[in-house]
Amino acid sequence: MQEHYPTREAIEAAHLRIKPFVHHTPVMASNSINEIIGAKLFLKCENFQKVGAFKYRGATNAVLMLTDAERRKGVATHSSGNHAQALALAARNNGLKAYIVMPENSSKVKMDAVKGYGAEVITCTPTQKAREETLAKVVERTGAIFIHPYNNFHIIAGQATAAKELIEEIPDLDIIMAPVGGGGLLSGTALATHYFSPDTKVIAGEPLNANDAWQAMQKGEVVEALPPDTIADGLLTSLGDKTFAIIRKHVAEIITVSEPEIIAAMRLIWERMKIIIEPSSAVPVAAAIKDRERLRGKRIGIIISGGNVDLSKLPFKYNLI
Amino acid sequence: MQEHYPTREAIEAAHLRIKPFVHHTPVMASNSINEIIGAKLFLKCENFQKVGAFKYRGATNAVLMLTDAERRKGVATHSSGNHAQALALAARNNGLKAYIVMPENSSKVKMDAVKGYGAEVITCTPTQKAREETLAKVVERTGAIFIHPYNNFHIIAGQATAAKELIEEIPDLDIIMAPVGGGGLLSGTALATHYFSPDTKVIAGEPLNANDAWQAMQKGEVVEALPPDTIADGLLTSLGDKTFAIIRKHVAEIITVSEPEIIAAMRLIWERMKIIIEPSSAVPVAAAIKDRERLRGKRIGIIISGGNVDLSKLPFKYNLI
């Protein structure tokens, strides 16, 4: 069966819908990095987005797509990371209740942030099974609408708006790159590029240590991630069926990168551009650096997914490469 | 004798002169930080300036003010930090030779950067005396023009342009804040504010552990800094006679802050705004936080002096306050 996924019109409508709520983030560039790589990079800085990540776009779109009856019930999800904060804030800014299931080993900072946005936090043991079961109970108790962090077309359409803005600001990109975890950002980026800049190729970056998307592209089916072990803590999840269908069709290539390559790329951006990007955002940058011979002279847009980093645990003690 | 210092017209001319060479840096703000402080902060982000610091403005102006005969001789200075890089790049971009005396314990990264800009680096033992003697020899040998890092009116007029841009972009500031080390940035900021926004008060931030400017304001004369011990490594020097004369007349107040206050302010900016500011830049932010009761409701511009940080030596292992 042909999967139906967000149309050009759906993404345009999502963009109009969320515009009053999200930051129009800047596109930044660095001459010295361009000299190092031998290409022209344009960074779409979602690290400056509300809650510090692109996730706020999708969460806002999903919340705004609810019916009045659904709005009265509120929204629910399970997440230890950026989606938890994004959904909590999107709900608060639209007068909805949010129920967020978080593993009990989530960082206190993140849990406090979610509570700070007025959401009800329900903790559970830190397994996928416990998260899903706890969420099911919350949904049963409250009637809240489950908003999946990525395998949801409203989420995907919202995430697509970052690439849409990049394309509108920087014409004639040869390539647009994004990181891939669950695939919400990548599938949205691929659709926006397909509709609004069809001659631009979409390439993903993925940690070698969490390369389920790369494997899925080889096998032609979704692959469960092995227990992933990467500093790119936003990319631990596996593709969903919806994100995979889009990625399979519209993403040209996935480049995998090692942990030292990720850390070196992150350090390069911090040092040269004076902006804080999270490890997940450094993944496509690392991919561009790794394949710089092949990418020489290209105009490359990169979606910088976010800037949420635990400053107490930085990897910069040593220069790794 | 009345000291003559840069006029309104001199600063306007400096701005026109350096505009083709410097970045017009953005002004950034953060709702969450404004909520924490209870005031409206506007950060003039010279961390995004070339060489990562405001110093490039003054160095460019000083280089452009040379006569043709002086240009042929080149420029010289002693510096272990941002002024070294700024003068080296300003010289290169204007086709001049630069001779930079650097203490032999300067970081290899900084020395390499200065060499990368094509300057001749002359090392010396790391004392003020050795720096001055070595510089004198270089000047004698080459005839190069010594460009003092701050006690120089062309430097001061160049540094003034950052505050001028801030004032042009953000009207009706109650206060403009800047850090103070040798006083080049602070005196320029004070003059620009005096000329272009005379109702705005200028307040400086200074590390308690390097509080020679605070002492000078009490005593009414320049005070040698005790061997300063602060993470704010851009603020180790003492005021010069030229910078002191301006600061004494046009700066309302100097607020001193402790090392934990500096680190906490730096961390707050990194975490909430996702931009990298150096410890020296965190000093006026820390001052605004320290005196937030008194500053409540004010519109406060802060000159963020730079973003050059050694990522191998970050102070974020512990939350200090």
Interface residues (C-beta under 8 A of the other chain):
Chain A: P26 N47 F48 G52 R267 W270 E271 K274 I275 I276 I277 G307 L311 S312 L314 F316 K317 Y318 N319
Chain B: P26 N47 F48 G52 R267 W270 E271 K274 I275 I276 I277 G307 L311 S312 L314 F316 K317 Y318 N319
